[in-house]
Amino acid sequence: QGVMEGYNGTIFAYGQTGSGKSFTMQGVADSSSQKGIIPRAFEHIFESVQCAENTKFLLRASYLEIYNEDIRDLLGADTKQKLE
């Protein structure tokens, strides 16, 4: 809710490989009961934006993976490309 009041928000998932971080963040696209944090947060944000009156919003999102000291943009065109 703080994000809707103008504060920056971060969701940080940390853990061993195979522990379920990606599933927790993304979930299952075709299942409303197994949606992840990202689609649920986006739904909440966009519903709040639609209901707001006389307010401007700027929404920016990034989805980064840091693995073995390599950083990848998971929303980019090439998710295998490493960022500097």
Contacts in CASP RR format, 6 or more apart in sequence:
PFRMAT RR
TARGET T0000
AUTHOR 0000-0000-0000
METHOD contacts of the structure
MODEL  1
QGVMEGYNGTIFAYGQTGSGKSFTMQGVADSSSQKGIIPRAFEHIFESVQ
CAENTKFLLRASYLEIYNEDIRDLLGADTKQKLE
2 9 0 8 1.000
3 9 0 8 1.000
3 45 0 8 1.000
4 45 0 8 1.000
4 48 0 8 1.000
11 25 0 8 1.000
11 37 0 8 1.000
11 38 0 8 1.000
11 41 0 8 1.000
13 21 0 8 1.000
13 24 0 8 1.000
13 25 0 8 1.000
14 21 0 8 1.000
15 21 0 8 1.000
17 67 0 8 1.000
23 36 0 8 1.000
24 36 0 8 1.000
24 37 0 8 1.000
25 36 0 8 1.000
25 37 0 8 1.000
25 38 0 8 1.000
25 63 0 8 1.000
26 36 0 8 1.000
26 38 0 8 1.000
26 39 0 8 1.000
27 34 0 8 1.000
27 35 0 8 1.000
27 36 0 8 1.000
27 39 0 8 1.000
28 34 0 8 1.000
28 35 0 8 1.000
28 36 0 8 1.000
29 35 0 8 1.000
29 39 0 8 1.000
38 63 0 8 1.000
42 61 0 8 1.000
45 59 0 8 1.000
49 57 0 8 1.000
49 59 0 8 1.000
61 75 0 8 1.000
62 73 0 8 1.000
62 75 0 8 1.000
63 73 0 8 1.000
63 74 0 8 1.000
63 75 0 8 1.000
64 71 0 8 1.000
64 72 0 8 1.000
64 73 0 8 1.000
64 74 0 8 1.000
64 83 0 8 1.000
65 71 0 8 1.000
65 72 0 8 1.000
65 74 0 8 1.000
70 82 0 8 1.000
71 82 0 8 1.000
71 83 0 8 1.000
72 79 0 8 1.000
72 80 0 8 1.000
72 81 0 8 1.000
72 82 0 8 1.000
72 83 0 8 1.000
73 79 0 8 1.000
73 81 0 8 1.000
73 83 0 8 1.000
END
